[in-house]
Amino acid sequence: ATKRDLVVRIKGEDRVSSVMGKVGTSAQVAGKSFLELNAQVQLVGQAFRAAQVAGAAFVGFTKKAVDASAKQATINLRLAKSINAVGVSFSGVSSDIESFAAELQRTTRFGDTETKAVLTSLTQLTGSYGEHTKQATVAVMDFAEGAQMPVASASRLVSQAIAGNISALGRYLPEVRGMKAAEFAALDVKKRTKIVVDALSGSFGGMAKTIDPAALQMARMANSTG
């Protein structure tokens, strides 16, 4: 080959090398861009999934809040009707009831809805409402805590006793077990309430407020969320 041919060949090889080098660089850039794009897509996917989880949690929380509000409204309505039905104006005592329920929720594991449910039960079964009803409500909660039974069950037993049927409650209270049923039933409701509350206080008094602090805190959290 002539000198001129060698020069042409060398220049041609240099150009090919230059082009291949550029192609290699472009491929590296393209590869890096693809990895960055893929990482961004993954981040978007993670953000989307997180948004779905947060959305589901929000919907669940909202539904729970709505359900709790509906339950609260139903309990308030039942209590109002029960109190009005025994000749007491609910509007005149509603503020006092709210304060009473809030205090028990603060100092016991029982929420305000449970307090109002007990008040409703006691009012309906005894046919009366007053300070004696609130005293009996506290006694019910002490009884439920001490006997380790649902507050609704304790409320039913106490209500039956105050209404005149003391036999079922007598299983838990020796001091009233020997009372004559007819004589007890003949007493007026306030006297029957005092006998029952005094007996419960003697055996279970204060137990609702002696709950473990950690358990009380958990109960408060549960009550605050419905």
Salt bridges, closest charged atoms under 4 A:
ASP67 OD2 - LYS63 NZ 2.98
ASP96 OD2 - LYS134 NZ 2.75
GLU98 OE2 - LYS116 NZ 2.72
GLU103 OE2 - ARG106 NH2 2.96
GLU131 OE2 - LYS134 NZ 3.24
GLU145 OE1 - ARG109 NE 2.64
ASP198 OD2 - LYS194 NZ 2.75
